[in-house]
Amino acid sequence: MKNTILLLFLSINLTAYSQNYNYGKISKEDFSISANSEDDAMILYKNRKTNFDYNSDDGWFVETEIHQRIKINTKNGLDWGTHSHLLLKSDGNEEEEMNVIKGATYNLVGGKVERTKLKGKSIFKENVNDYRNKVSLTFPEVKEGSIIEFQYTIKSPFFNIRDIQVQYSIPVKKMEARVYIPEYFVFSQFQKGYHPSQLKRTVKSRKINIVRRESVTGGAQTEVVKSSLEFEENRYSVSVSDVSALKGEEYVNNINNYRASYVFELAQYKPTNGQLQNFALNWEDVLRTISQSSRFGIELKKTGYFEKDIDALIASISDPKQKALTIYNYVKSKVKWNNYYGKYTSDGVRRAYKDQVGNVSEINLMLTSMLRYAGLNANPVLISTRSNGVPLFPTLDGYNYVVCGIESDNGVVLLDATNKYSTLNILPFRALNWEGRLVRDDGTSSLINLYPKQASQKTVSAMIKLDASGNIEGSQRTIKTNHEAMLYRENYVNADKDNYLEKFENSLDEVEISGFEVKNELDLAKPVMETYNFKSESQSDIIADKMYVTPLFFLVEKENPLKMEARDFPVDFGFPYIDKYRINITLPQGYEIESVPESAAFTLPDNIGSFKYVISKNSNGVQVLMDLAINQAIISAEYYDTLKEFYKQAISKQAEQIVLKKI
């Protein structure tokens, strides 16, 4: 009987607590909603509604209402106490606006909910670049256990619907989203990610009233004219609960590619009394729209501003490859990149050439035009950078970058003149993202694999002398090619050399560096070469009359970069690579080798990669040879378990020790 009464009591109390999602209705029970101990914060609730509206002054515009609650669980989650939102703007001085902003921080103090309002001085707006503003809300009194809540409206003059994001880097307790689209706008919808959810669609009639002023009696006076507009409206909705966090790890090109979300892309606009406008129904439509833009195709055809300079530059050169390399290097040295991405020009190629500074499109369309003028079959290649994601669906926003491709009998050579350390077919790392589309003047196009086929190589050679106390000293030389060399130059050439060396020395775990030197850092035709001397104490363990030596010493790899138990998305290295180590160790006098690790060699299936490890004795000591090769830039998720085990075995092998004993 007592148990029955207790169960009834618990049932009544659980039923009594039903979360109130209205703004400001935070109860003490909300603070008890638990999350995984690994999650720094949790989205308790998010509601979003996107709606098209119309008035006589603005015409059609898009309005999005956001309401969100976030619970801060840990000290690391305090970053969620600042919320930022990017606002679009255009060259025509049109821009999105954030309105009706309100917010608060809630803390549970003595069993009661205390509320601290967000004030205007904690709302900041800043100019990010020519195309973005950012509004940041910094919430007061945020601490571990706090709940923050905010609500605002975004008014946009652009017919743009932001993705409905279902999954975040923290878990979501409940999320609801609605998108209402008038019949005059046709949007394609695409789903990304792996979380199961369904976008539901209904059709409803809608009527809006329009008030405008019209001139009468020759324009001397105006009168108010009222009218109405009736139309069908497509209404989309999605509701999800208990969505797990999307966690990234090493070798993910862009985690947003795999985030559960719904993408809306404007395909057609059908005005009530105008001509049908097509935007993006398929990839052909997308490419046609981009190519016919005055800031792309027309800019590509301009040549008068550089002809005399190029004539003088290549007058004595007949070899096509040498012509390409000469023009490529000329553009890299002539025009500096302003760090702006974009498939369209901003101020135009002529202005960029004159001012010697331009965005990605201006520099690489200029390069393409010059190469064509020199008789090479050059065309622009549209790509999406790693930060922009993979364009899985036909979309105008899918491409945000352009490089140059030279077609020949041997394939396509890719060039990007925005990076002075890039060379032929060595694109900046930001541009290594699946496939690009080479666009020709005749309207045809081809998909181009952006990942390099040739492996980048790092070769480490070291001479190490080990003494009887377990201390070491020696010299090392590292040679890097292709993308390894490009990335090294990007980090080294413009760095403060003292700071660079200090950070490098700190990364080597109590190793003292001297005689540090880098060669070929500016000669892109040669591999970059780094040399230095080193010494370090206590690099071996001495127990009784034996010494235990890890053959790679401070060069040993200690952690598996792949840590997730399972993974749904591919492993993206950016480029294939080969790491080679050649270590010669001179043993201390008075010791002899008792045992060395066994040699090992194993491979990944389908020629994905290989590992080789050999230790051999010589007259003075031992020689260590290790090769680790990854032959594909991107590896499917189906190989994840195998690849993780591959790294585990390679790291385990490196940790095996040579055993020395006193003679």
C-alpha positions in Angstrom: 0.0 0.0 0.0 2.8 2.4 0.9 4.6 1.6 -2.4 1.4 2.3 -4.3 1.0 5.7 -2.6 4.7 6.5 -3.3 4.4 5.7 -7.0 1.2 7.8 -7.2 3.0 10.7 -5.5 5.9 10.5 -7.9 3.6 10.2 -10.9 1.7 13.3 -9.8 4.9 15.3 -9.4 6.4 14.2 -12.7 3.2 15.1 -14.5 3.1 18.5 -12.7 6.5 19.4 -14.2 6.0 20.1 -17.9 8.6 22.4 -19.4 7.3 25.8 -20.3 9.0 27.1 -23.4 7.6 30.6 -23.3 10.3 33.3 -23.1 11.2 34.0 -19.5 9.5 31.0 -18.0 12.5 29.3 -16.4 11.8 27.0 -13.4 14.2 25.5 -10.9 13.5 22.1 -12.5 15.2 23.3 -15.7 18.5 23.4 -13.8 18.3 19.7 -13.0 18.2 18.6 -16.6 21.3 16.5 -16.9 23.8 16.2 -19.7 26.6 13.8 -20.5 29.6 14.6 -18.3 31.7 15.2 -21.4 29.3 18.0 -22.7 30.3 21.5 -21.6 26.8 22.9 -22.4 23.4 21.8 -23.6 20.8 23.5 -25.8 17.6 23.1 -23.7 15.4 24.6 -26.3 15.6 26.2 -29.7 12.7 27.6 -31.8 13.1 29.2 -35.1 10.5 30.6 -37.5 11.4 31.9 -41.0 8.7 33.8 -42.9 8.4 35.9 -46.0 6.6 39.2 -45.7 5.8 42.1 -47.9 5.3 45.9 -47.7 5.2 48.7 -50.2 8.5 50.2 -49.2 10.7 47.1 -49.1 8.8 44.7 -51.3 9.4 41.1 -50.3 11.7 40.4 -47.3 12.6 37.5 -45.1 12.1 37.6 -41.3 13.5 35.0 -39.0 12.6 34.8 -35.3 15.0 33.0 -33.0 14.4 31.8 -29.4 17.0 29.7 -27.6 18.0 28.5 -24.1 21.4 27.1 -23.3 22.5 25.5 -20.0 26.2 25.9 -19.0 27.5 22.7 -17.5 31.3 23.2 -17.0 33.9 25.9 -16.9 34.8 25.1 -20.6 31.2 25.8 -21.4 31.4 29.4 -20.4 32.2 30.3 -24.0 28.5 29.7 -24.7 27.8 32.7 -22.6 28.5 34.8 -25.6 26.2 34.3 -28.6 27.2 35.7 -32.1 25.3 35.9 -35.3 26.6 36.9 -38.7 24.5 39.3 -40.8 24.8 39.5 -44.6 25.3 42.7 -46.5 25.8 43.6 -50.2 27.6 46.1 -52.4 24.2 47.9 -52.9 24.2 48.9 -49.2 21.5 46.4 -48.4 22.1 44.5 -45.2 20.4 42.3 -42.7 19.2 43.8 -39.4 18.8 42.2 -35.9 15.9 43.6 -34.1 13.8 43.1 -30.9 16.8 41.7 -29.0 16.2 40.5 -25.5 18.0 38.1 -23.2 18.8 37.1 -19.7 21.0 34.9 -17.5 19.3 32.7 -14.9 21.0 31.2 -11.8 19.6 29.0 -9.1 20.4 30.7 -5.8 19.1 29.3 -2.5 16.5 27.2 -4.3 15.2 30.3 -6.2 15.7 31.4 -9.8 17.5 34.7 -10.1 17.3 36.6 -13.4 19.8 39.1 -14.7 18.8 40.9 -17.9 20.9 41.4 -20.9 21.6 45.2 -21.3 22.2 47.2 -24.4 25.9 47.8 -23.4 26.5 44.1 -23.7 25.3 44.0 -27.4 28.1 44.6 -29.9 28.0 45.0 -33.6 31.1 44.9 -35.7 32.1 45.0 -39.4 33.7 41.7 -40.3 34.3 42.4 -44.0 32.5 43.8 -47.1 29.9 41.0 -47.0 29.4 40.4 -43.3 28.5 42.1 -40.0 28.5 40.4 -36.7 26.3 41.0 -33.7 27.5 39.5 -30.3 25.4 39.2 -27.2 27.6 38.9 -24.0 25.5 37.6 -21.1 26.0 38.8 -17.5 26.6 36.7 -14.4 27.3 33.5 -16.4 28.8 30.7 -14.4 28.8 26.9 -14.2 25.2 25.9 -13.9 23.7 29.0 -15.5 21.0 29.1 -18.1 21.0 31.8 -20.7 18.1 32.7 -22.9 17.8 35.0 -25.9 15.2 36.0 -28.4 15.6 38.2 -31.5 14.4 38.8 -35.1 16.5 39.0 -38.3 15.1 41.0 -41.1 16.7 40.3 -44.4 16.3 41.9 -47.9 17.9 38.9 -49.5 15.8 35.9 -50.6 18.0 33.7 -48.5 17.0 31.0 -46.0 19.6 29.9 -43.5 20.1 26.2 -43.0 17.9 24.6 -40.4 20.6 23.2 -38.1 19.5 20.1 -36.2 22.8 19.1 -34.7 25.4 21.2 -32.8 28.7 20.6 -31.0 26.7 20.3 -27.8 23.6 18.1 -27.3 20.1 19.5 -28.0 17.2 18.6 -25.7 14.5 20.0 -28.0 14.5 21.9 -31.3 11.6 23.2 -33.4 11.8 25.0 -36.7 9.3 26.3 -39.3 9.8 27.8 -42.7 6.9 29.5 -44.6 7.5 30.2 -48.3 5.0 32.0 -50.6 4.3 30.3 -53.9 6.3 33.0 -55.8 9.5 31.5 -54.4 10.7 28.0 -55.3 13.3 26.6 -53.0 15.1 23.2 -53.4 15.5 21.3 -50.1 18.4 19.0 -49.2 19.2 17.1 -46.1 22.7 16.6 -44.6 24.0 14.5 -41.8 23.1 11.3 -40.1 20.6 12.1 -37.4 17.2 10.8 -38.3 14.5 13.5 -38.7 11.8 14.5 -41.1 11.0 17.8 -42.8 7.2 17.9 -43.1 5.4 20.0 -45.7 1.9 21.4 -45.8 0.2 24.0 -48.1 -2.0 26.8 -46.7 -3.7 29.8 -48.1 -2.4 33.2 -46.8 -3.6 36.8 -47.3 -1.6 39.9 -46.6 -2.8 43.5 -46.6 -0.8 46.1 -48.4 -0.9 49.8 -47.7 0.8 52.3 -50.0 0.6 55.9 -51.0 -0.2 57.0 -54.5 0.1 60.4 -56.1 -3.1 62.2 -57.1 -4.0 65.5 -58.8 -0.8 65.8 -60.8 1.4 64.6 -57.9 0.7 67.5 -55.6 -1.1 65.2 -53.1 -1.0 61.6 -52.1 -3.7 59.2 -50.9 -3.6 56.0 -49.0 -4.5 53.0 -51.1 -5.2 49.6 -49.4 -5.1 46.3 -51.2 -4.6 42.7 -50.4 -2.6 39.8 -51.8 -3.8 36.2 -51.6 -1.5 33.3 -52.3 -0.6 29.7 -51.4 2.2 29.1 -48.9 4.4 26.1 -48.5 5.0 25.4 -44.8 7.9 23.3 -43.7 8.5 22.1 -40.1 10.8 19.8 -38.2 10.9 18.9 -34.5 13.6 16.8 -32.8 14.5 15.8 -29.3 17.5 14.5 -27.6 20.0 15.1 -30.4 23.5 14.0 -29.5 26.5 16.4 -30.0 28.5 16.2 -33.2 32.1 15.8 -32.1 35.0 16.4 -34.5 38.5 14.9 -34.3 41.7 14.9 -36.3 41.6 14.8 -40.1 38.1 16.2 -40.7 38.0 18.7 -43.5 34.9 20.5 -42.2 32.6 19.1 -39.6 29.7 21.1 -41.0 29.7 18.7 -44.0 28.3 16.0 -41.7 26.1 18.1 -39.4 22.5 17.1 -39.5 20.7 20.0 -41.1 18.3 21.0 -43.9 19.5 23.2 -46.7 17.2 25.6 -48.7 18.4 26.9 -52.0 16.5 29.5 -54.1 15.8 27.9 -57.5 13.1 30.2 -59.0 11.4 33.5 -58.4 8.0 33.9 -60.0 6.8 37.5 -59.4 3.1 38.3 -59.6 3.6 40.4 -62.7 7.1 39.8 -64.0 9.3 37.3 -65.9 10.2 34.0 -64.3 13.8 34.0 -62.9 15.8 30.8 -62.7 18.6 30.6 -60.2 19.8 27.1 -59.4 17.9 24.1 -60.5 20.9 22.0 -61.5 24.6 22.4 -61.9 24.3 23.6 -65.4 22.0 26.5 -64.2 24.5 27.3 -61.4 27.5 27.4 -63.8 25.5 29.4 -66.3 24.5 32.0 -63.7 28.1 32.3 -62.5 29.7 32.4 -65.9 27.3 35.1 -67.2 27.9 37.4 -64.2 29.6 40.7 -65.0 31.9 40.0 -62.2 33.1 36.7 -63.6 32.8 35.9 -67.3 33.2 39.5 -68.5 36.2 40.1 -66.2 37.9 37.0 -67.7 37.8 38.5 -71.2 39.6 41.7 -70.3 43.2 41.7 -71.6 44.2 45.2 -72.5 45.6 46.1 -69.1 48.4 43.5 -69.2 49.2 42.7 -72.8 52.4 44.8 -73.1 53.8 43.5 -69.9 53.1 39.8 -70.8 54.5 40.3 -74.3 57.8 41.5 -72.8 57.8 38.8 -70.1 57.5 35.8 -72.5 59.0 37.1 -75.7 62.0 34.7 -75.6 60.1 31.7 -74.1 58.7 29.0 -76.4 58.2 26.1 -74.0 54.5 26.1 -72.8 55.4 24.9 -69.3 58.0 27.5 -68.8 55.5 30.2 -70.1 53.0 29.0 -67.6 55.5 29.0 -64.7 56.8 32.5 -65.7 53.4 34.1 -65.8 52.3 32.3 -62.7 55.3 33.6 -60.7 54.8 37.1 -62.2 51.2 37.3 -60.9 52.3 36.0 -57.5 54.9 38.7 -57.1 52.8 41.4 -58.8 49.5 41.2 -57.0 49.0 40.6 -53.3 46.0 38.7 -52.0 43.8 40.8 -49.6 42.6 37.6 -47.8 39.1 37.9 -49.3 37.5 34.7 -50.7 34.9 34.8 -53.5 34.1 33.5 -56.9 33.3 37.0 -58.1 35.5 40.1 -58.4 35.1 43.0 -56.1 36.8 46.0 -57.8 37.7 44.2 -61.0 40.8 42.7 -62.5 42.1 46.1 -64.0 41.9 47.8 -60.6 43.6 44.8 -58.9 46.4 44.9 -61.4 46.9 48.6 -61.0 46.7 48.6 -57.2 48.6 45.4 -57.0 46.1 43.9 -54.5 42.9 41.9 -55.1 40.7 39.1 -53.9 40.9 35.4 -54.9 38.7 35.9 -58.0 40.6 38.9 -59.3 44.0 37.3 -58.9 43.1 33.9 -60.4 40.9 35.2 -63.2 43.7 37.6 -64.1 46.1 34.6 -64.2 43.7 32.6 -66.3 43.3 35.5 -68.8 47.1 36.0 -69.1 47.7 32.3 -69.7 45.1 32.2 -72.4 46.7 35.3 -74.0 50.0 33.3 -74.0 48.3 30.5 -76.0 47.6 28.1 -73.1 44.3 26.3 -72.7 43.5 27.8 -69.3 40.1 28.0 -67.6 38.8 29.0 -64.2 38.1 26.2 -61.7 35.3 26.9 -59.2 35.8 25.3 -55.9 34.5 25.3 -52.3 37.2 25.8 -49.6 37.4 23.5 -46.7 35.9 26.0 -44.4 32.9 26.4 -46.8 32.1 22.7 -46.9 31.4 20.3 -49.8 28.9 21.4 -52.4 26.8 18.3 -52.4 23.8 19.9 -54.1 23.3 22.4 -56.9 23.7 25.8 -55.1 25.1 29.2 -55.9 26.6 29.4 -52.5 28.4 26.1 -52.9 31.4 27.6 -54.6 33.3 30.4 -52.8 36.7 30.3 -54.5 38.3 30.1 -57.9 41.6 28.8 -59.1 43.1 28.3 -62.6 43.4 25.0 -64.5 45.6 24.4 -67.6 44.3 21.5 -69.7 46.9 19.5 -71.6 47.3 15.9 -72.9 48.8 15.0 -69.6 45.8 16.2 -67.6 44.9 19.4 -65.8 47.5 21.5 -63.9 46.1 23.6 -61.1 47.4 26.9 -60.1 46.5 29.4 -57.3 48.4 32.7 -57.4 47.1 33.9 -54.0 49.8 31.9 -52.1 53.4 32.8 -52.9 54.6 29.3 -51.6 52.3 27.4 -54.0 53.7 25.8 -57.1 52.2 23.9 -60.1 49.6 21.4 -58.8 50.4 22.4 -55.2 47.3 24.3 -54.1 46.9 26.0 -50.7 45.6 23.6 -48.1 42.3 25.6 -47.8 41.6 24.7 -51.5 42.0 20.9 -51.1 38.4 20.0 -50.8 37.0 17.1 -52.9 36.3 18.3 -56.4 36.1 21.6 -58.4 34.4 22.4 -61.7 36.5 23.6 -64.6 34.4 26.0 -66.6 35.1 26.5 -70.3 34.0 29.4 -72.6 31.9 27.0 -74.7 29.6 26.3 -71.7 31.0 22.9 -71.0 32.5 21.9 -67.7 34.4 19.1 -66.0 34.8 17.8 -62.5 38.4 18.1 -61.3 39.8 16.1 -58.4 41.5 18.7 -56.2 43.5 16.3 -54.1 47.0 15.8 -55.3 48.0 12.4 -56.7 51.7 12.7 -55.9 52.6 12.2 -52.2 54.3 14.8 -50.1 57.3 13.5 -48.4 59.1 14.2 -45.1 62.5 12.5 -44.7 64.1 12.7 -41.2 67.8 11.7 -40.9 69.5 11.8 -37.5 72.8 10.9 -36.0 72.5 10.3 -32.3 75.2 9.5 -29.7 74.0 7.9 -26.5 76.2 8.0 -23.3 76.3 5.8 -20.3 74.0 8.1 -18.3 71.2 7.9 -20.9 71.9 11.3 -22.3 71.9 12.0 -26.0 73.4 14.5 -28.4 73.5 14.6 -32.2 72.3 16.3 -35.4 69.2 16.0 -37.5 68.2 16.9 -41.1 64.6 17.1 -42.3 63.7 17.4 -46.0 60.2 18.2 -47.1 58.6 18.2 -50.5 55.3 19.4 -52.1 52.6 20.2 -49.6 54.8 19.4 -46.7 57.2 22.0 -48.0 54.5 24.6 -48.7 53.0 24.3 -45.2 56.5 24.6 -43.6 57.2 27.7 -45.6 53.9 29.3 -44.6 54.7 28.8 -41.0 58.4 29.7 -41.1 59.3 32.4 -43.6 57.3 35.3 -42.1 57.6 34.2 -38.5 59.7 35.9 -35.9 62.7 33.5 -35.9 63.4 33.7 -32.2 59.8 32.9 -31.3 59.6 30.2 -33.9 62.7 28.5 -32.5 61.5 28.8 -28.9 58.1 27.2 -29.8 59.9 24.5 -31.8 62.2 23.7 -28.9 59.3 23.6 -26.5 57.5 21.1 -28.7 60.4 18.6 -28.4 60.1 17.9 -24.7 63.2 19.1 -22.9 65.5 19.0 -25.9 68.1 21.8 -26.4 68.5 23.0 -29.9 71.6 24.7 -31.5 72.8 25.5 -35.0 69.3 25.7 -36.4 69.3 26.4 -40.1 66.7 26.3 -43.0 67.7 26.1 -46.6 65.6 26.7 -49.8 62.9 28.4 -47.9 62.3 30.8 -50.9 63.5 28.5 -53.7 60.2 26.7 -54.5 61.9 24.5 -57.1 63.8 22.7 -54.3 62.7 20.8 -51.2 62.9 22.8 -48.0 65.6 21.5 -45.7 65.9 22.0 -41.9 69.0 21.1 -39.9 70.0 21.5 -36.3 72.1 20.0 -33.5 70.5 18.8 -30.3 71.2 17.4 -26.8 69.0 16.1 -24.0 69.4 14.5 -20.7 67.8 11.3 -19.4 66.4 10.0 -22.7 66.7 6.4 -21.6 65.8 4.4 -18.5 68.6 2.7 -16.5 67.7 -0.1 -14.1 70.5 -2.0 -12.5 73.0 -3.0 -15.2 70.5 -2.5 -18.1 69.5 0.5 -20.2 66.2 0.7 -22.0 66.2 2.8 -25.1 63.2 4.0 -27.3 64.9 4.1 -30.7 63.2 7.2 -32.0 63.7 9.1 -28.7 61.9 12.5 -28.8 60.8 11.8 -32.4 58.5 9.0 -31.3 54.7 9.3 -32.0 52.9 8.8 -28.7 49.2 9.2 -29.4 46.8 7.8 -31.9 45.3 10.7 -33.8 42.0 8.7 -34.3 40.2 8.5 -30.9 36.5 8.1 -31.7 35.1 4.6 -31.2 33.1 4.9 -34.4 33.0 7.5 -37.2 30.4 8.2 -39.9 32.5 10.6 -41.9 35.7 10.1 -43.9 39.2 10.7 -42.8 40.6 13.6 -44.8 44.4 14.1 -44.7 44.3 16.7 -47.4 47.1 15.1 -49.4 48.8 11.7 -49.5 52.1 11.6 -47.6 55.2 9.5 -46.8 57.1 9.9 -43.6 60.6 8.4 -43.6 62.9 8.1 -40.6 66.6 7.1 -40.8 68.2 7.1 -37.3 71.7 6.0 -36.6 72.4 5.5 -32.9 76.0 5.2 -31.5 75.9 3.1 -28.3 77.8 4.1 -25.1 81.0 2.3 -24.3 80.7 -0.4 -21.8 77.3 -1.6 -23.1 76.3 -4.2 -25.6 72.9 -5.0 -27.2 70.9 -7.6 -25.4 67.8 -7.4 -27.6 66.2 -5.2 -30.2 62.5 -5.0 -31.3 61.5 -7.3 -34.1 61.1 -5.8 -37.6 57.6 -5.3 -38.8 55.7 -4.5 -42.0 52.0 -4.3 -42.5 49.7 -2.7 -45.0 46.2 -1.3 -45.2 43.7 -2.8 -47.7 43.3 -1.5 -51.2 46.7 0.1 -51.1 45.5 2.8 -48.7 48.7 2.8 -46.7 51.7 0.9 -45.4 54.1 0.8 -42.4 57.6 -0.6 -42.3 59.9 -0.7 -39.2 63.4 -2.2 -39.2 66.2 -2.1 -36.6 69.5 -3.5 -37.6 72.9 -3.7 -35.8 76.1 -2.3 -37.1 79.6 -1.9 -35.9 79.0 1.2 -33.8 75.4 0.6 -32.7 72.1 0.3 -34.4 70.3 1.8 -37.4 66.5 2.5 -37.3 64.5 2.6 -40.5 60.8 3.5 -40.4 58.4 4.4 -43.3 54.8 5.3 -42.9 52.8 6.0 -46.0 49.2 7.1 -46.5 48.5 6.8 -50.3 45.1 8.5 -50.5 44.2 12.0 -49.4 40.8 11.0 -48.2 39.7 7.6 -46.8 36.2 6.3 -46.6 34.6 5.9 -43.2 34.2 2.2 -43.9 38.0 1.9 -43.3 38.0 3.8 -40.0 38.3 0.9 -37.7 41.1 -0.6 -39.8 42.9 2.8 -40.1 42.6 3.4 -36.3 44.1 -0.1 -35.7 46.9 0.7 -38.2 48.0 3.8 -36.3 47.7 1.9 -33.0 50.0 -0.8 -34.2 52.5 1.7 -35.7 52.6 3.7 -32.4 53.0 0.6 -30.4 55.9 -0.6 -32.5 57.7 2.8 -32.1 57.3 2.4 -28.3 59.2 -0.9 -28.2 62.7 -0.6 -26.7 66.2 -1.7 -27.3 67.7 -3.3 -24.2 71.4 -2.7 -23.5 73.4 -4.4 -20.8 76.7 -3.6 -19.2 79.6 -5.7 -20.4 
